[in-house]
């Protein structure tokens, strides 16, 4: 039996799928990346370091903030720059807002239709108009924060190495804080809606990798947490990146990865499995009894994990906005950044998983070497291993229903092919 999907809709970028099943045995389960090579890394060589955050933000239109900030973190690591806590908090606010925007878009508009048998997505909006309104209001809250702090909704322009070009006005921060109470209520309602969905029965234990931090959930963390069969390892990001092997298969432009010859899962489900005990109170309450069942090994639960993270990030935004309103921005001075020869690594959690930016820079501030490892490039192998388990379970269904179920699992991962082909 052959399953061929020429185009996977409702994902970021262009991809297809081909699977071969013979007498109940899987012969192939392959995500076919159809995005052209974009060569961003090559474009950065010979550029001044100040160009890098601006260019790398163009890797993705949905998660430009995390590429921008991770590039900045890498350059600061190379220059040994210590950033003021107020600057770090503003960056985190942008990152949390990025998660709110990206997750909410995926939850309701990309993944939710897979739970229904509607041929027209507009019919879904009519029947679930209340949930659609919740999703839009939450997403708009996230993009409003990015617009205020980053200077515009897509591809931020206020962020710089060591500082911001411009800091937000207190009146604008107060306005967002006033909105946050209603947005948190909406996020809780939406998360509870996704908690009650009928997720397919599926289980495949794997390795879960994410950032971690001592006193917070770890989206901007400083250690890599690796969990396999309930055994947990913490190590510095530099060591993990050295252990990640990138491989380009013949005829494909994505550099897929293995960690110590293993496939692994990133993203919301990996973070929940690794760091759920550090969720904010409302998010932890929604997770409820699932908190004690970790690691959760049903990849479809990545959808619900995203809903939990939206609540967590709204709570984080509330806390950050209160703290930022206490800052006297007029007293913050921006010291000039002086380049020096060095190498630096920046690591952050993107909505889809752990993102690495590595740069080598000469004394004049020119990029001489770089490497960017994106989440989707890392989890594609794990997704295919899931599909090898999933296809025999759905073999008995009609061709149309089999295709729908394959798409459902792929979209549960929330892949970004655009990032993978950077």
C-alpha positions in Angstrom: 0.0 0.0 0.0 1.3 3.4 -0.9 0.2 6.7 0.7 1.3 9.8 -1.3 0.5 13.3 -0.1 1.9 15.8 -2.6 1.2 18.9 -0.5 0.8 19.2 3.3 -1.5 22.2 3.9 -1.7 24.2 7.1 2.0 24.0 7.9 4.7 26.7 7.6 6.5 26.0 4.3 6.2 23.4 1.6 6.4 19.6 2.2 4.7 16.3 1.2 4.7 12.8 2.5 5.2 9.3 1.0 4.6 6.1 2.9 4.9 2.4 1.9 3.2 -0.4 3.8 3.5 -4.0 2.7 1.9 -6.9 4.7 1.6 -4.7 7.8 5.3 -3.8 7.6 6.6 -0.3 7.0 9.0 0.1 4.1 9.0 3.9 4.1 7.6 6.9 5.9 9.2 10.0 4.5 8.5 13.7 5.0 9.4 15.2 1.6 10.7 18.7 2.0 9.8 20.8 -1.0 11.2 24.2 0.1 14.1 25.6 -1.9 17.5 26.2 -0.3 17.7 29.7 1.2 21.4 29.8 2.2 21.0 32.2 5.1 24.2 30.9 6.8 26.2 31.6 3.6 24.7 35.1 3.4 26.0 35.9 6.9 29.7 35.1 6.1 31.5 38.4 5.6 28.8 40.5 7.2 29.2 42.8 10.1 27.8 41.4 13.4 25.1 44.1 13.6 23.5 42.7 10.4 23.1 39.2 11.8 20.0 39.7 14.0 18.2 41.6 11.2 19.0 38.9 8.6 18.3 35.9 10.7 14.9 37.2 11.7 14.0 36.7 8.0 14.4 32.9 8.4 10.8 32.8 9.5 7.8 35.1 9.4 6.0 33.3 12.3 9.0 33.1 14.8 11.3 35.9 13.7 11.7 37.1 17.3 13.4 34.0 18.6 15.9 34.0 15.7 16.6 37.6 16.3 17.2 37.2 20.0 19.2 34.0 19.7 21.5 35.6 17.2 22.0 38.5 19.6 22.7 36.1 22.5 25.4 34.3 20.5 27.1 37.6 19.6 27.0 38.7 23.2 28.6 35.4 24.2 31.4 36.0 21.6 32.0 39.5 22.9 31.6 38.5 26.6 28.9 41.1 27.1 26.8 41.1 30.3 23.3 42.4 29.6 21.3 44.5 32.1 18.5 42.5 33.8 15.9 45.0 32.4 17.0 44.3 28.9 16.9 40.6 29.5 13.3 40.9 30.9 12.2 42.9 27.8 13.6 40.2 25.6 11.8 37.5 27.6 8.6 39.5 27.3 9.0 39.4 23.5 9.8 35.7 23.5 6.7 34.8 25.6 4.6 37.0 23.3 6.1 35.0 20.3 4.9 31.8 21.9 1.4 33.2 22.5 1.1 34.3 18.9 2.6 31.1 17.3 1.0 28.5 19.5 -2.5 30.1 19.2 -2.3 30.3 15.5 -1.3 26.6 15.3 -3.8 25.4 17.9 -7.0 26.7 16.5 -6.3 27.5 12.8 -3.9 24.7 11.8 -4.4 21.7 14.1 -8.0 22.0 15.4 -9.6 21.3 12.0 -7.9 17.9 12.0 -10.2 16.8 14.8 -13.3 17.5 12.6 -14.5 16.2 9.3 -15.4 19.5 7.8 -14.5 20.1 4.2 -14.7 23.9 4.5 -12.7 25.6 7.3 -15.1 28.5 7.2 -17.8 26.2 8.6 -15.5 25.5 11.6 -15.4 29.3 12.3 -19.2 29.4 12.2 -19.7 26.5 14.6 -16.8 27.4 16.9 -17.1 31.2 16.7 -16.6 31.6 20.4 -13.3 29.7 20.4 -12.2 31.5 17.2 -12.7 34.8 19.0 -10.8 33.6 22.0 -7.9 32.5 19.8 -7.8 35.8 17.9 -7.9 37.9 21.0 -5.1 35.9 22.6 -3.0 36.0 19.4 -3.5 39.8 19.0 -2.3 40.3 22.6 0.9 38.5 21.7 1.5 40.5 18.5 0.7 43.8 20.3 3.6 43.1 22.8 6.0 42.3 19.9 4.9 45.4 18.1 5.4 47.6 21.2 8.8 46.2 22.3 10.2 45.1 19.0 9.0 48.1 17.0 6.8 46.1 14.6 4.9 42.9 14.6 7.2 41.0 12.3 11.0 41.2 12.1 11.8 43.4 15.2 13.9 46.6 14.6 14.5 47.8 18.2 16.7 44.9 19.4 20.5 45.2 19.4 23.5 43.5 20.8 23.6 44.5 24.5 20.6 46.8 24.4 17.5 48.1 22.7 17.4 51.1 20.4 14.2 52.3 22.0 12.4 51.3 25.2 8.6 51.2 25.6 6.6 53.9 27.3 5.0 53.2 30.7 1.6 54.2 29.4 1.8 51.5 26.7 3.0 48.9 29.2 0.1 49.8 31.5 -2.4 49.3 28.7 -1.1 45.8 28.0 -1.2 44.9 31.7 -4.8 46.1 31.8 -5.7 43.8 28.9 -3.8 40.8 30.3 -6.5 39.8 32.9 -9.1 39.2 30.3 -6.5 37.5 28.0 -5.5 35.1 30.7 -9.1 34.2 31.3 -9.5 33.6 27.5 -6.3 31.5 27.4 -7.5 29.3 30.2 -10.9 28.8 28.5 -9.1 27.9 25.2 -6.7 25.5 27.0 -9.6 23.7 28.7 -11.3 23.4 25.4 -8.2 21.7 23.9 -7.9 19.5 27.0 -11.3 18.0 26.3 -10.5 17.0 22.7 -10.5 13.4 21.7 -6.8 12.8 21.0 -5.9 9.7 19.1 -4.5 6.7 21.0 -0.8 6.6 20.2 2.4 5.9 22.2 6.1 5.8 21.4 8.6 6.7 24.0 11.5 8.8 22.8 14.2 11.2 24.0 13.0 14.6 25.1 15.3 17.6 24.8 14.7 21.2 25.8 16.3 24.1 27.6 15.9 24.2 31.4 16.5 26.8 34.1 16.8 26.6 37.9 14.0 28.9 38.9 11.8 29.2 35.8 10.2 27.2 33.0 13.3 27.7 30.9 12.3 29.2 27.5 15.3 31.5 27.9 17.3 28.9 30.0 20.9 28.2 30.4 21.1 24.4 30.5 20.0 21.6 28.2 17.8 18.9 29.8 17.7 15.5 28.2 15.2 12.9 29.3 15.1 9.3 28.0 13.2 6.5 29.8 12.8 8.8 32.8 16.6 9.2 33.1 17.5 12.8 33.2 20.8 14.6 32.1 21.6 18.2 32.5 24.5 19.7 30.6 25.7 23.0 29.0 24.4 23.8 25.6 27.9 23.8 24.0 28.3 20.1 24.9 24.9 19.2 23.5 25.5 21.1 20.2 28.8 19.2 19.8 26.9 15.9 20.3 24.2 16.8 17.7 25.2 15.3 14.3 23.8 17.1 11.2 23.4 15.0 8.1 22.2 16.0 4.6 20.5 13.1 2.8 20.8 12.8 -1.0 18.3 14.9 -2.8 17.3 16.9 0.3 18.4 20.3 1.5 17.5 20.0 5.2 20.3 18.9 7.5 18.6 16.4 9.7 20.0 15.6 13.1 20.7 12.8 15.6 21.8 13.1 19.2 24.2 10.3 20.1 22.7 8.3 17.2 19.2 8.8 18.6 16.1 10.6 17.2 14.5 13.0 19.7 11.5 15.2 20.3 11.6 18.9 20.8 8.8 21.5 21.3 6.0 22.0 23.7 5.6 18.3 24.7 9.3 17.9 25.4 9.3 21.0 27.5 6.2 19.9 29.5 7.9 16.5 30.1 11.1 18.1 31.2 9.9 21.3 33.0 6.2 21.0 34.0 7.0 21.4 37.7 8.1 25.0 36.9 5.0 26.1 35.1 3.1 29.1 36.4 0.1 28.2 38.7 -2.8 28.6 36.2 -0.9 26.6 33.6 0.0 23.9 36.1 -3.6 23.6 37.2 -4.8 23.0 33.7 -2.2 20.3 33.2 -3.7 18.7 36.3 -3.3 15.0 36.7 -1.2 14.8 33.5 1.5 16.4 35.6 2.1 13.1 37.4 2.0 10.9 34.3 5.1 12.2 32.7 6.8 11.6 30.4 3.8 11.8 28.1 4.6 9.7 25.0 1.7 10.5 22.8 2.9 13.0 20.2 -0.6 14.2 19.6 -0.5 15.7 23.1 1.9 18.3 21.7 -1.2 20.2 20.8 -2.5 20.3 24.3 1.0 21.1 25.6 1.0 24.2 23.4 -2.3 25.3 25.0 -0.8 24.9 28.4 2.2 27.0 27.4 0.0 29.8 26.1 -1.5 30.1 29.6 2.0 30.0 31.2 3.3 32.7 28.8 0.4 35.0 29.5 1.1 34.6 33.2 4.7 35.4 32.6 3.8 38.5 30.5 1.6 39.8 33.4 4.5 39.4 35.9 7.0 41.0 33.5 4.8 43.9 32.7 4.4 44.7 36.4 8.2 44.6 36.9 8.9 46.7 33.8 6.5 49.4 35.0 8.9 49.9 38.0 11.9 50.6 35.8 13.1 54.2 35.2 14.0 53.8 31.5 15.5 57.3 31.3 18.3 56.3 33.6 19.3 53.4 31.5 22.3 54.2 29.3 23.5 52.2 26.4 27.3 51.6 26.4 28.9 51.3 23.0 29.5 47.7 21.8 33.2 47.0 20.9 33.7 43.9 18.8 36.5 41.5 19.5 37.6 38.2 18.0 35.8 35.3 19.4 33.1 32.6 19.1 29.7 32.5 20.7 26.7 30.3 21.0 23.1 31.5 21.6 20.4 29.0 22.6 16.7 29.7 23.1 13.4 27.8 23.0 11.5 28.6 19.9 7.8 27.6 19.8 8.8 24.4 18.0 11.8 23.6 20.1 15.4 24.3 20.9 17.2 26.7 18.5 21.0 27.1 18.2 22.9 30.0 16.7 26.7 29.7 16.6 29.1 32.5 15.2 32.8 33.0 14.8 33.7 36.7 14.6 37.0 38.4 13.8 38.4 41.5 15.6 36.7 43.8 13.1 33.3 42.4 14.0 32.9 40.4 10.7 31.3 36.9 10.7 33.8 34.3 9.5 31.8 31.2 10.3 28.3 30.3 11.5 25.9 27.4 12.1 22.2 27.5 12.8 20.3 24.4 13.9 16.5 24.8 13.9 13.9 22.8 15.8 12.2 21.3 12.8 15.4 20.0 11.3 16.0 18.2 14.6 12.6 16.6 15.1 11.9 15.4 11.5 13.6 12.1 12.1 11.5 11.6 15.3 8.3 12.5 13.4 9.1 9.8 10.8 9.7 7.2 13.5 6.2 8.1 14.8 4.7 7.7 11.4 6.2 4.2 11.1 4.2 3.2 14.2 1.1 5.2 13.2 0.7 3.9 9.6 -0.1 0.2 10.6 -2.6 1.5 13.1 -4.6 3.3 10.4 -4.1 0.8 7.5 -7.7 -0.5 7.8 -9.2 3.0 7.2 -10.3 4.3 3.9 -7.7 6.1 1.7 -9.2 9.5 2.5 -9.3 8.8 6.2 -5.8 7.4 6.2 -4.5 10.6 4.6 -6.4 12.7 7.1 -4.8 10.8 10.0 -1.3 11.1 8.5 -1.7 14.9 8.2 -3.1 15.1 11.7 0.1 13.6 13.2 2.4 15.7 11.1 0.6 18.9 12.0 0.6 18.0 15.7 4.3 18.6 15.5 3.7 22.1 14.1 6.6 21.8 11.6 8.2 24.9 10.1 9.8 23.8 6.9 10.9 27.4 6.2 13.1 27.3 9.3 14.4 23.9 8.4 15.6 25.0 5.0 17.3 28.2 6.2 
